Amino acid sequence: MDFEIKEVDHGFAIFDESGDKRIAEIEYQQTAEDIIVATHTWVDPVLRGEGVAEKLLTRLVEFADEKDIQIKALCPYVVRKFNEEPEKYDFINADK
């Protein structure tokens, strides 16, 4: 399934077909000029297991890379992905 990921205040989200309801999101807080903290990832139960959370994380990583900032993982999903795939995320991981 292809989803349009939209930038929202302090994060990225996917909306339902009407455009009114978020069906997935990843949120961050800016804690320093060069660091954001990934605080929350959520995917509607209907979409779980389809790689939606990883697509949101990929978009957050692209955003941080474009802005030349790093990501501190606080959200359990992001912590797990950073730990499972250091070769993919260490370049952007504020804790490395």
C-alpha positions, 0 to 999 in steps of 0.5 A: 500500500502506498500512503502519502506522508504529510509533515505536521507540527512536530512530526509526520502523519498519514491521514485517511481518505477523507483527510480528516483523521490521522491513521498513523503518526510519528512525533518529535520534539526539538530539544536543541538546535541540532537534536530532535527527540522521537517521542511517539509512533502510532499506527492504526491497528488496521494498518499494523504489520504493513511497514507503515511505522518504518515508512514514517521513521524513514521520513523522519530520518530523511527530514533530520538528515536534510536539516543536518540534525540528529535524532534521540530515540525516546519512543520505544519503536524508534529505540528498537529500530535504532538498536536492531539496525545500527548500520542504517541509523547510527549516522543520525543517532544522537546517542552514538 
